[in-house]
């Protein structure tokens, strides 16, 4: 089973590296008067990380609201 995990990690890492190599074109993102130009792969990775952070924040916020509604501290 350990070798299956290692194989999956190697395959996943290879896919991520291929994605990085194949998406070197630049994209510009603009918000209000600010803009930034980065490779597409960097933007996708950044958006993924922001999604993880905001998603986990939302889950913890909902859990605290549910605990508060139940009256459990």
Backbone torsions as a table, in degrees:
resi	resn	phi	psi	omega
1	UNK	NA	-34.0	179.8
2	UNK	-61.9	-38.5	-178.6
3	UNK	-70.1	-29.1	176.0
4	UNK	-65.7	-43.3	177.8
5	UNK	-62.7	-43.7	179.0
6	UNK	-62.8	-42.5	179.3
7	UNK	-63.8	-41.7	178.2
8	UNK	-64.4	-39.8	177.9
9	UNK	-64.3	-41.8	179.3
10	UNK	-64.7	-43.8	179.2
11	UNK	-63.9	-46.1	179.5
12	UNK	-61.6	-43.1	178.3
13	UNK	-63.2	-40.0	177.4
14	UNK	-63.0	-41.6	178.5
15	UNK	-64.4	-42.7	179.0
16	UNK	-63.2	-42.8	178.6
17	UNK	-64.6	-41.3	176.1
18	UNK	-61.8	-40.6	177.1
19	UNK	-60.5	-44.2	-179.8
20	UNK	-62.5	-44.3	-177.6
21	UNK	-69.3	-38.1	-175.9
22	UNK	-81.4	-10.6	-177.7
23	UNK	-120.8	59.4	179.8
24	UNK	-92.4	-2.7	177.9
25	UNK	-63.9	149.8	-179.3
26	UNK	-90.6	148.2	175.2
27	UNK	-133.6	144.5	179.8
28	UNK	-107.7	129.0	177.0
29	UNK	-112.8	131.4	-177.6
30	UNK	-123.2	133.9	174.7
31	UNK	-135.2	117.0	-174.2
32	UNK	56.4	-118.2	-179.3
33	UNK	-102.5	3.2	179.7
34	UNK	-96.0	144.6	174.6
35	UNK	-144.4	152.2	179.8
36	UNK	-141.2	140.4	178.9
37	UNK	-116.8	120.1	-178.5
38	UNK	-139.4	161.7	172.4
39	UNK	-62.1	148.5	-177.3
40	UNK	-58.2	-39.8	-178.2
41	UNK	-64.3	-35.5	178.1
42	UNK	-68.9	-40.1	178.1
43	UNK	-63.9	-42.9	179.3
44	UNK	-63.3	-43.0	178.8
45	UNK	-63.5	-42.4	178.4
46	UNK	-63.6	-41.6	178.4
47	UNK	-65.9	-37.6	177.7
48	UNK	-62.3	-45.2	179.8
49	UNK	-65.2	-43.8	177.5
50	UNK	-61.7	-37.6	176.9
51	UNK	-63.9	-41.3	177.5
52	UNK	-63.0	-43.5	-178.2
53	UNK	-66.1	-47.5	-178.3
54	UNK	-69.6	-33.9	177.7
55	UNK	-65.9	-44.0	179.4
56	UNK	-68.4	-34.2	176.1
57	UNK	-64.2	-42.3	179.8
58	UNK	-64.5	-41.7	179.1
59	UNK	-63.0	-43.8	-179.6
60	UNK	-68.0	-35.0	177.0
61	UNK	-64.8	-44.9	178.4
62	UNK	-63.6	-39.6	177.6
63	UNK	-61.8	-42.1	-179.7
64	UNK	-67.8	-36.2	177.0
65	UNK	-65.6	-39.9	179.5
66	UNK	-66.7	-42.7	176.8
67	UNK	-61.7	-41.1	178.9
68	UNK	-65.3	-37.6	179.1
69	UNK	-69.6	-30.1	179.0
70	UNK	-81.6	-15.6	-179.0
71	UNK	84.2	17.3	179.9
72	UNK	-98.9	127.9	178.9
73	UNK	-100.2	NA	NA
